[in-house]
Amino acid sequence: MTVELHRVDITDDAAALVRRLEEQHGPLLFHQSGGCCDGSSPMCYPRGEFRIGQRDVYLGEVVGTPFYMGSDQFDYWSHTHLTVDVVPGRGGGFSVEAPEGVRFLIRSRVFSDEEIAQLPPVERGDHESSD
């Protein structure tokens, strides 16, 4: 039996927060840029309020929410499985969870060589079709 391998997953607590935030803000997306000022933390935005660049890497979805990473950041993290989690504290000011008194963060582990061989190729740019 083969288990589908994902580049990104989410904890139950973070998934519950995403669902609550979607009720307030509508469909969301995650982006992890790797820049300064919390850039290595995943930022959560209402879809349509953050523009995905052509070089941004689509890593998959967590609870129906697309997760993108900046290309330069992906170069460093391509061998790593990411798990979106949530902890008390103040994160990035533009991320929608900030007013909730919590912040999203990434927990990670390095993929095994066997897992790396099974990973699907990544997509760059906005993977969703235009309406």
ZADO-1210 file (C-alpha; in nm, 4 decimals, padded with zeros to 6 digits):
<atoms>
<atom x="00.0000" y="00.0000" z="00.0000" code="MET" pos="1"/>
<atom x="00.1369" y="00.3398" z="-00.1014" code="THR" pos="2"/>
<atom x="00.0773" y="00.6486" z="00.1111" code="VAL" pos="3"/>
<atom x="00.0472" y="00.9767" z="-00.0779" code="GLU" pos="4"/>
<atom x="00.3377" y="01.2020" z="00.0109" code="LEU" pos="5"/>
<atom x="00.2789" y="01.5740" z="00.0665" code="HIS" pos="6"/>
<atom x="00.5286" y="01.8569" z="00.0887" code="ARG" pos="7"/>
<atom x="00.3087" y="02.0417" z="00.3375" code="VAL" pos="8"/>
<atom x="00.0594" y="01.9342" z="00.6028" code="ASP" pos="9"/>
<atom x="-00.1231" y="02.1106" z="00.8869" code="ILE" pos="10"/>
<atom x="-00.1952" y="02.0344" z="01.2520" code="THR" pos="11"/>
<atom x="-00.5528" y="01.9968" z="01.3728" code="ASP" pos="12"/>
<atom x="-00.5304" y="02.3211" z="01.5746" code="ASP" pos="13"/>
<atom x="-00.4011" y="02.5176" z="01.2757" code="ALA" pos="14"/>
<atom x="-00.6668" y="02.3635" z="01.0488" code="ALA" pos="15"/>
<atom x="-00.9408" y="02.4696" z="01.2925" code="ALA" pos="16"/>
<atom x="-00.8026" y="02.8240" z="01.2921" code="LEU" pos="17"/>
<atom x="-00.7933" y="02.8325" z="00.9104" code="VAL" pos="18"/>
<atom x="-01.1600" y="02.7290" z="00.8998" code="ARG" pos="19"/>
<atom x="-01.2542" y="03.0053" z="01.1479" code="ARG" pos="20"/>
<atom x="-01.0531" y="03.2622" z="00.9525" code="LEU" pos="21"/>
<atom x="-01.2232" y="03.1550" z="00.6282" code="GLU" pos="22"/>
<atom x="-01.5598" y="03.2318" z="00.7870" code="GLU" pos="23"/>
<atom x="-01.4380" y="03.5888" z="00.8471" code="GLN" pos="24"/>
<atom x="-01.2255" y="03.6516" z="00.5373" code="HIS" pos="25"/>
<atom x="-01.3397" y="03.4049" z="00.2711" code="GLY" pos="26"/>
<atom x="-01.0960" y="03.1770" z="00.0841" code="PRO" pos="27"/>
<atom x="-00.7350" y="03.2093" z="00.1994" code="LEU" pos="28"/>
<atom x="-00.3837" y="03.1245" z="00.0853" code="LEU" pos="29"/>
<atom x="-00.0504" y="03.0731" z="00.2594" code="PHE" pos="30"/>
<atom x="00.2773" y="03.2219" z="00.1395" code="HIS" pos="31"/>
<atom x="00.6222" y="03.1812" z="00.2907" code="GLN" pos="32"/>
<atom x="00.8669" y="03.4271" z="00.1425" code="SER" pos="33"/>
<atom x="01.1930" y="03.3817" z="00.3264" code="GLY" pos="34"/>
<atom x="01.2412" y="03.7570" z="00.3467" code="GLY" pos="35"/>
<atom x="01.2948" y="03.9659" z="00.6553" code="CYS" pos="36"/>
<atom x="01.0294" y="04.0546" z="00.9133" code="CYS" pos="37"/>
<atom x="00.8783" y="03.7093" z="00.9690" code="ASP" pos="38"/>
<atom x="00.9402" y="03.6090" z="00.6067" code="GLY" pos="39"/>
<atom x="01.0361" y="03.2582" z="00.7097" code="SER" pos="40"/>
<atom x="00.6969" y="03.2214" z="00.8814" code="SER" pos="41"/>
<atom x="00.3942" y="03.1282" z="00.6747" code="PRO" pos="42"/>
<atom x="00.1714" y="03.4280" z="00.6146" code="MET" pos="43"/>
<atom x="-00.2008" y="03.3775" z="00.5580" code="CYS" pos="44"/>
<atom x="-00.3881" y="03.6159" z="00.3283" code="TYR" pos="45"/>
<atom x="-00.7341" y="03.6400" z="00.1752" code="PRO" pos="46"/>
<atom x="-00.7073" y="03.5004" z="-00.1774" code="ARG" pos="47"/>
<atom x="-00.6980" y="03.7802" z="-00.4265" code="GLY" pos="48"/>
<atom x="-00.5201" y="04.0167" z="-00.1827" code="GLU" pos="49"/>
<atom x="-00.1770" y="03.8626" z="-00.2369" code="PHE" pos="50"/>
<atom x="-00.0302" y="03.8304" z="-00.5821" code="ARG" pos="51"/>
<atom x="00.1517" y="03.5041" z="-00.6541" code="ILE" pos="52"/>
<atom x="00.4682" y="03.5604" z="-00.8560" code="GLY" pos="53"/>
<atom x="00.5725" y="03.3519" z="-01.1552" code="GLN" pos="54"/>
<atom x="00.8649" y="03.2066" z="-00.9592" code="ARG" pos="55"/>
<atom x="00.6665" y="03.1277" z="-00.6423" code="ASP" pos="56"/>
<atom x="00.6419" y="02.7543" z="-00.5828" code="VAL" pos="57"/>
<atom x="00.3089" y="02.5827" z="-00.5181" code="TYR" pos="58"/>
<atom x="00.3644" y="02.3145" z="-00.2526" code="LEU" pos="59"/>
<atom x="00.0093" y="02.1878" z="-00.2188" code="GLY" pos="60"/>
<atom x="-00.3033" y="02.2541" z="-00.0166" code="GLU" pos="61"/>
<atom x="-00.3837" y="02.2303" z="00.3510" code="VAL" pos="62"/>
<atom x="-00.7565" y="02.2193" z="00.4371" code="VAL" pos="63"/>
<atom x="-00.8344" y="02.3467" z="00.0870" code="GLY" pos="64"/>
<atom x="-00.5958" y="02.6406" z="00.1236" code="THR" pos="65"/>
<atom x="-00.3094" y="02.6676" z="-00.1277" code="PRO" pos="66"/>
<atom x="00.0432" y="02.6983" z="00.0148" code="PHE" pos="67"/>
<atom x="00.3113" y="02.8818" z="-00.1836" code="TYR" pos="68"/>
<atom x="00.6758" y="02.9480" z="-00.1098" code="MET" pos="69"/>
<atom x="00.9125" y="03.2015" z="-00.2587" code="GLY" pos="70"/>
<atom x="01.1509" y="03.0455" z="-00.5095" code="SER" pos="71"/>
<atom x="01.4691" y="03.1363" z="-00.3213" code="ASP" pos="72"/>
<atom x="01.3226" y="02.9996" z="00.0020" code="GLN" pos="73"/>
<atom x="01.2214" y="02.6781" z="-00.1763" code="PHE" pos="74"/>
<atom x="01.5814" y="02.6274" z="-00.2895" code="ASP" pos="75"/>
<atom x="01.6709" y="02.5875" z="00.0791" code="TYR" pos="76"/>
<atom x="01.3597" y="02.3954" z="00.1878" code="TRP" pos="77"/>
<atom x="01.2999" y="02.1633" z="-00.1104" code="SER" pos="78"/>
<atom x="01.4252" y="01.8611" z="00.0861" code="HIS" pos="79"/>
<atom x="01.2007" y="01.9395" z="00.3849" code="THR" pos="80"/>
<atom x="00.8498" y="01.8342" z="00.4843" code="HIS" pos="81"/>
<atom x="00.6584" y="02.1282" z="00.6331" code="LEU" pos="82"/>
<atom x="00.3787" y="02.1216" z="00.8878" code="THR" pos="83"/>
<atom x="00.1790" y="02.4394" z="00.9495" code="VAL" pos="84"/>
<atom x="00.1101" y="02.4828" z="01.3207" code="ASP" pos="85"/>
<atom x="-00.0265" y="02.7642" z="01.5376" code="VAL" pos="86"/>
<atom x="00.1098" y="02.9001" z="01.8663" code="VAL" pos="87"/>
<atom x="00.0223" y="03.1907" z="02.0958" code="PRO" pos="88"/>
<atom x="00.2000" y="03.5150" z="02.0116" code="GLY" pos="89"/>
<atom x="00.2164" y="03.7910" z="01.7576" code="ARG" pos="90"/>
<atom x="00.3282" y="03.7080" z="01.4074" code="GLY" pos="91"/>
<atom x="00.3421" y="03.9114" z="01.0895" code="GLY" pos="92"/>
<atom x="00.1191" y="04.2154" z="01.0926" code="GLY" pos="93"/>
<atom x="-00.0352" y="04.1443" z="00.7534" code="PHE" pos="94"/>
<atom x="-00.1252" y="03.7805" z="00.8203" code="SER" pos="95"/>
<atom x="-00.4961" y="03.7367" z="00.8986" code="VAL" pos="96"/>
<atom x="-00.4400" y="03.5439" z="01.2218" code="GLU" pos="97"/>
<atom x="-00.2481" y="03.8326" z="01.3863" code="ALA" pos="98"/>
<atom x="-00.5542" y="03.9909" z="01.5556" code="PRO" pos="99"/>
<atom x="-00.6361" y="03.6520" z="01.7109" code="GLU" pos="100"/>
<atom x="-00.3282" y="03.6651" z="01.9382" code="GLY" pos="101"/>
<atom x="-00.1714" y="03.3644" z="01.7649" code="VAL" pos="102"/>
<atom x="00.0675" y="03.3061" z="01.4790" code="ARG" pos="103"/>
<atom x="00.1248" y="03.0356" z="01.2255" code="PHE" pos="104"/>
<atom x="00.4666" y="02.8728" z="01.2208" code="LEU" pos="105"/>
<atom x="00.6384" y="02.5901" z="01.0381" code="ILE" pos="106"/>
<atom x="00.7566" y="02.2690" z="01.1949" code="ARG" pos="107"/>
<atom x="00.9832" y="02.0743" z="00.9641" code="SER" pos="108"/>
<atom x="01.1709" y="01.7521" z="00.9093" code="ARG" pos="109"/>
<atom x="01.4052" y="01.6452" z="00.6333" code="VAL" pos="110"/>
<atom x="01.2613" y="01.4018" z="00.3791" code="PHE" pos="111"/>
<atom x="01.4346" y="01.0653" z="00.3532" code="SER" pos="112"/>
<atom x="01.6070" y="00.9790" z="00.0253" code="ASP" pos="113"/>
<atom x="01.3201" y="00.7407" z="-00.0519" code="GLU" pos="114"/>
<atom x="01.0632" y="01.0156" z="00.0066" code="GLU" pos="115"/>
<atom x="01.2531" y="01.2623" z="-00.2104" code="ILE" pos="116"/>
<atom x="01.2451" y="01.0097" z="-00.4958" code="ALA" pos="117"/>
<atom x="00.8633" y="00.9880" z="-00.4618" code="GLN" pos="118"/>
<atom x="00.7895" y="01.3607" z="-00.4489" code="LEU" pos="119"/>
<atom x="00.5958" y="01.5005" z="-00.7421" code="PRO" pos="120"/>
<atom x="00.7491" y="01.7938" z="-00.9293" code="PRO" pos="121"/>
<atom x="00.6519" y="02.1398" z="-00.8072" code="VAL" pos="122"/>
<atom x="00.4556" y="02.4003" z="-00.9986" code="GLU" pos="123"/>
<atom x="00.5714" y="02.7604" z="-01.0230" code="ARG" pos="124"/>
<atom x="00.3381" y="03.0566" z="-01.0287" code="GLY" pos="125"/>
<atom x="-00.0337" y="03.0629" z="-00.9620" code="ASP" pos="126"/>
<atom x="-00.1547" y="02.7097" z="-01.0285" code="HIS" pos="127"/>
<atom x="-00.5250" y="02.8006" z="-01.0308" code="GLU" pos="128"/>
<atom x="-00.6916" y="02.8747" z="-01.3600" code="SER" pos="129"/>
<atom x="-00.8339" y="03.2197" z="-01.4226" code="SER" pos="130"/>
<atom x="-01.2087" y="03.2664" z="-01.3995" code="ASP" pos="131"/>
</atoms>
